[in-house]
Structures are given as structure tokens and as C-alpha cells.
Amino acid sequence: MSDNLQLNYKEHWQKMQIILEKNLNSNNKSLGFTITGGIDKPVHKHFTSIVISHIYENAVADRIEQLKLYDIILRVNDIDITNMKQETVVDILKRSREQINLFIRRLSPPIIQTIELQHNGRLGIRITGGIGNESIPDDHGIFITRINTLHKNKQLQIGDRLLQISAMCNTYDLRFVTFEMAKKYIESACALCQKIKLCIGRSRSPVQLENEVLVSNEHISKNSEMLSTAEIEQSSII
């Protein structure tokens, strides 16, 4: 692939409304999910968004099967929460009545593929991105910026988004990580086995994107490294 290939990463994200309903007749009025982030407890100093960090099994959020891990909450009942403290958002959610409208932003690439790769200890790729090291504006994804021509990874493409890597019985989530954590997870998977599975997100072909806003991978940060779930410490239960 050409180094100046036009890729549309905006289509990897969806904005949608989700409606949650509390059971006011129950003693347990929890919505059943945990959030992290906020300007007072940022996931990273450059990443203050409110993010779904855990969904409890059989709770309200789990039963409706609409809210997903790592969804970014933008508004609660028409209240913009993009520049709020975590404790303020928690208070808004807890004080809300029976029906709660959440407007969220979700990572949802149009093409998702799982690729099996053989390697000799190194995948032969360069990556960039991650929380706090965003190579694409408003996108904390981990992206492939270069593929070593000496390796036989013909299935991978420059610009692919790395979503998950698996080796044997171990799976590492790469959707919400720093660059350092992505590197650590990929190296750990490669150390376990010479055969790995890599789940990638990919844009549609450039021909299909003629009338859309495009991002060139020429804009991808040069802060990448050749390679062989972000730890969330401060969160609140809703």
C-alpha cells in the first residue's frame, strides 16, 4: 500500500443514543456499570473523557445489551458532560429519574477481521497511537504505520487499527490502551506462541470514500516503534 493512502478513520466511530430505565421499586437502583475519567480523575492527563470501564452481569446496563465496554459518554439527559468532574457525572446519573438518556460515542470500524499470523518473535510492524499519544485527532487507537517487507504478513495493511491480540488462551484488548501498554501486550502474546491471532479494524476502500472527510496516514505520528486494557485505577460504580 502507498504511504500516502487516504484512510477515513471518522467512519470507525458511531454516535448514538441509549435509554436506560431504573427500577424505582427495587432496593437496588444501580444502573450496573462503572465509569472512569473526568477532569478530576483523567485516564491520562490528555484524556479526560468519561468512559464505561465495566458492566456488571445481569444488571440494568447488561440486560438491555446496548451499552458497551469503552463507550464514551458525551451527554446525560441533554447535559453535556465532556468537561466535567467524575463525581459530578456520578451525581447527575444517580439523581436522574426512571429514564436516563445517554448519548455515547462508540468505536465500531466498518470492517473487522481476525488474522492468524506466524512469526519468529517479531511481527515486523511499526505501530503508533494510544491514549495520550493520539496520532489521529480525537482517536486513541493503535495503528500500523509500517510493515517490514522481509516478513510475510501479507494480510496486514498500513493503517490497520489493532483491536485485540490472542495467543494460546490469552487475549489482550488493544482498544483502550496507551502506546506502552500496546507494546507490552503484543510482546507478551508473541512470547507465548509463534502463532497469534490479530483482530484488526479497517476502513472501506478509498474509492468508496470519495465524498467523505479523509485522513491521510501521512499525518500519522512518527513516534512509533518496531514490535515483536489500559489499567483503570480511579473509577466509580453507577
Secondary structure, 3 states (H helix, E strand, C coil): CCCCCEECCHHHEEEEEEEEECCCCCCCCCCCEEEECCCCCCCECCECCEEEEEECCCCHHHHHCCCCCCCEEEEECCEECCCCCHHHHHHHHHHCCCEEEEEEEEECCCEEEEEEEECCCCCCEEEEECCCCCCECCECCEEEEEECCCCCCCCCCCCCEEEEEEECCEEEECCCCCHHHHHHHHHHHHHHCCEEEEEEEECCCHHHHCCCCCEEHHHCCCCCEEECCCCCCCEEEC
